[in-house]
């Protein structure tokens, strides 16, 4: 069995056959940058979604959650940036439905076959005149190479669009999965699976039923977006939507070898998008792999990983290239994970930092070299069992504070 | 019954009768600032303590935890700053014991009657030659007006010493409680009661047995230091030690009116010290009262308060004077507290911000005026029951990142 897949870095949601997309300007952003994205499948597609667990879930999230349950197939996703349509009450729900209906009418498809996302400022009603003209512009601009324009239109504080694809060969035929994501702050994996921690849209020309698609989305989310943490905050609007239109003619069935091949490719794509989100995190200068090994249980390993990934003191030390393991052990110590402090071993990449709970004796200058890299690993061996967990984290810089003190959400 | 107490802002741990204190230079700090503090009771004092729950608790913390159980009385507390004696293994334990023994020998008191604290860099053994000369200097400098010198000697990133006292009259006699505290980062109230979130030393000339003292320390900690959050991190060395030497001749007994009067004064003193710590938090420009009301349960109220106090996005918005209530509702939404989002009401001081989960319609410029103050309140009415909880929080500024990227702990 061949698990190989090919990452296509300049791919997008329109690389899989049968999908069109576009980005357009509705005029919701002061900058007048593109703020309306549309993904359209020429034929009805199976689909699945995962959404924020925040109790102030935005109106479009509530609408999508309904439609995941009620709708058999999906044909379009319309997304606006610049306004979150969150905390907008009954008027907000009406506007989210209107966004879907306007898109369906312009596309001449069934009204229920449209999902809606919004991101941006909370608590302000959508200006429906601008939304309407934006939808019409996005429908008019639909194109089979429009994936990258769509990826640009969903950006808020992101500095670059996140768009990618992955290709696999199944039974001699090519199957493609395309994806785009948005998100650079308000990112934390505290949610229960399935969930999403940002906006992410995935398309594939494989044929997969909704049940298997839902399982794959949940599992791959747990192995990608649930492992990242930028600032410990979670949004009202996090959404992940995946569509499978079957245009390739290749069917993926539960338990088959093909399902394993497909899942690995999907996971790789979602991990690449998650990595790209961390790398583009607000003010991020370091990408930090956190690896916990030999924990008593996976729950302990998760507690330990989360404590490191969430610690403001660790994140600022990484920013300062300070091989400051005191903050690491302090965070491990309050994490709630069970272990013997006197048995803990920590490495920065391959440099020992802590041996048996004490300084490993490597000169600081050597350790600082590791932290001066754009990417490095913090490896913690708890010596308490056989369980492990990994996460991707980042530093917190002046720039993070600047962006979040000045950007009014 | 008179619950009145008088806060004495220029008071210190030497204001209660029978206590001496001093600050001295051991030479542990690069700056050569005072780094050794000593508090001494001329007669054996009852005492109690509360300590970090971090599993990497420092050697002096372990020693103190033993002595709280084993020792009937205490006569001295010796504290060094500049080195935490944490993650230092058996050598560290030996050094903590040696610090106590050297102090006892110099003071000619029983070796077990000394408690020890250390704060500063983690993972480096104490230079015992410097410690020894520092202890000798501190003993030589003991003075009945030495409380403020002691408060200065325990500082690390603090910008000012935190020293205070409170006086009460009981049965026509004056009873005094003095206190000093240290701590400006690594502060979070995630611990179980009893615990301390920083270094704090309290003296009183009242006569109180160890059991009642322990109960009062635990309760007052819950009402003061457990309510503050600066950066969500917790230290390996947090310690609170209170001594009661009975020199005033006033006895405080459990369940008496006097106990209530005394407890209220103690709580007021600890709250003043906790406030001073938040105000002096690393890079702090805003003091934020978080008040949760009408929660379904106190646990829900605590979850909601903690989510706001811990949110990096809220803290940076406060720094930016951004009346950004979207981040408030996002944090409440992921807090885990149970409530109806459509019933939530939020005020900044007396300005309504959110009514029934939606924008209250007050112009941003009006709201921004509230946030431009050095101190303001975020009042959240969850409309879900009768429980409440309050916390004191702060903003996160460029300066916080600068201090923590550059200060090597």
Boltz contact constraints between the chains, C-beta under 6 A:
constraints:
  - contact:
      token1: [A, 54]
      token2: [B, 333]
      max_distance: 6.0
  - contact:
      token1: [A, 54]
      token2: [B, 334]
      max_distance: 6.0
  - contact:
      token1: [A, 55]
      token2: [B, 333]
      max_distance: 6.0
  - contact:
      token1: [A, 55]
      token2: [B, 341]
      max_distance: 6.0
  - contact:
      token1: [A, 56]
      token2: [B, 329]
      max_distance: 6.0
  - contact:
      token1: [A, 56]
      token2: [B, 333]
      max_distance: 6.0
  - contact:
      token1: [A, 56]
      token2: [B, 341]
      max_distance: 6.0
  - contact:
      token1: [A, 87]
      token2: [B, 329]
      max_distance: 6.0
  - contact:
      token1: [A, 87]
      token2: [B, 357]
      max_distance: 6.0
  - contact:
      token1: [A, 87]
      token2: [B, 358]
      max_distance: 6.0
  - contact:
      token1: [A, 89]
      token2: [B, 358]
      max_distance: 6.0
  - contact:
      token1: [A, 122]
      token2: [B, 326]
      max_distance: 6.0
  - contact:
      token1: [A, 123]
      token2: [B, 326]
      max_distance: 6.0
  - contact:
      token1: [A, 123]
      token2: [B, 359]
      max_distance: 6.0
  - contact:
      token1: [A, 231]
      token2: [B, 312]
      max_distance: 6.0
  - contact:
      token1: [A, 232]
      token2: [B, 312]
      max_distance: 6.0
  - contact:
      token1: [A, 233]
      token2: [B, 311]
      max_distance: 6.0
  - contact:
      token1: [A, 233]
      token2: [B, 313]
      max_distance: 6.0
  - contact:
      token1: [A, 234]
      token2: [B, 334]
      max_distance: 6.0
  - contact:
      token1: [A, 235]
      token2: [B, 330]
      max_distance: 6.0
  - contact:
      token1: [A, 236]
      token2: [B, 330]
      max_distance: 6.0
  - contact:
      token1: [A, 311]
      token2: [B, 233]
      max_distance: 6.0
  - contact:
      token1: [A, 312]
      token2: [B, 231]
      max_distance: 6.0
  - contact:
      token1: [A, 312]
      token2: [B, 232]
      max_distance: 6.0
  - contact:
      token1: [A, 313]
      token2: [B, 233]
      max_distance: 6.0
  - contact:
      token1: [A, 313]
      token2: [B, 404]
      max_distance: 6.0
  - contact:
      token1: [A, 316]
      token2: [B, 401]
      max_distance: 6.0
  - contact:
      token1: [A, 316]
      token2: [B, 404]
      max_distance: 6.0
  - contact:
      token1: [A, 316]
      token2: [B, 405]
      max_distance: 6.0
  - contact:
      token1: [A, 319]
      token2: [B, 405]
      max_distance: 6.0
  - contact:
      token1: [A, 320]
      token2: [B, 405]
      max_distance: 6.0
  - contact:
      token1: [A, 320]
      token2: [B, 406]
      max_distance: 6.0
  - contact:
      token1: [A, 322]
      token2: [B, 408]
      max_distance: 6.0
  - contact:
      token1: [A, 324]
      token2: [B, 408]
      max_distance: 6.0
  - contact:
      token1: [A, 324]
      token2: [B, 409]
      max_distance: 6.0
  - contact:
      token1: [A, 326]
      token2: [B, 122]
      max_distance: 6.0
  - contact:
      token1: [A, 326]
      token2: [B, 123]
      max_distance: 6.0
  - contact:
      token1: [A, 326]
      token2: [B, 409]
      max_distance: 6.0
  - contact:
      token1: [A, 329]
      token2: [B, 56]
      max_distance: 6.0
  - contact:
      token1: [A, 329]
      token2: [B, 87]
      max_distance: 6.0
  - contact:
      token1: [A, 330]
      token2: [B, 235]
      max_distance: 6.0
  - contact:
      token1: [A, 330]
      token2: [B, 236]
      max_distance: 6.0
  - contact:
      token1: [A, 333]
      token2: [B, 54]
      max_distance: 6.0
  - contact:
      token1: [A, 333]
      token2: [B, 55]
      max_distance: 6.0
  - contact:
      token1: [A, 333]
      token2: [B, 56]
      max_distance: 6.0
  - contact:
      token1: [A, 334]
      token2: [B, 54]
      max_distance: 6.0
  - contact:
      token1: [A, 334]
      token2: [B, 234]
      max_distance: 6.0
  - contact:
      token1: [A, 341]
      token2: [B, 55]
      max_distance: 6.0
  - contact:
      token1: [A, 341]
      token2: [B, 56]
      max_distance: 6.0
  - contact:
      token1: [A, 357]
      token2: [B, 87]
      max_distance: 6.0
  - contact:
      token1: [A, 358]
      token2: [B, 87]
      max_distance: 6.0
  - contact:
      token1: [A, 358]
      token2: [B, 89]
      max_distance: 6.0
  - contact:
      token1: [A, 359]
      token2: [B, 123]
      max_distance: 6.0
  - contact:
      token1: [A, 398]
      token2: [B, 398]
      max_distance: 6.0
  - contact:
      token1: [A, 398]
      token2: [B, 401]
      max_distance: 6.0
  - contact:
      token1: [A, 401]
      token2: [B, 316]
      max_distance: 6.0
  - contact:
      token1: [A, 401]
      token2: [B, 398]
      max_distance: 6.0
  - contact:
      token1: [A, 401]
      token2: [B, 401]
      max_distance: 6.0
  - contact:
      token1: [A, 404]
      token2: [B, 313]
      max_distance: 6.0
  - contact:
      token1: [A, 404]
      token2: [B, 316]
      max_distance: 6.0
  - contact:
      token1: [A, 405]
      token2: [B, 316]
      max_distance: 6.0
  - contact:
      token1: [A, 405]
      token2: [B, 319]
      max_distance: 6.0
  - contact:
      token1: [A, 405]
      token2: [B, 320]
      max_distance: 6.0
  - contact:
      token1: [A, 406]
      token2: [B, 320]
      max_distance: 6.0
  - contact:
      token1: [A, 408]
      token2: [B, 322]
      max_distance: 6.0
  - contact:
      token1: [A, 408]
      token2: [B, 324]
      max_distance: 6.0
  - contact:
      token1: [A, 409]
      token2: [B, 324]
      max_distance: 6.0
  - contact:
      token1: [A, 409]
      token2: [B, 326]
      max_distance: 6.0
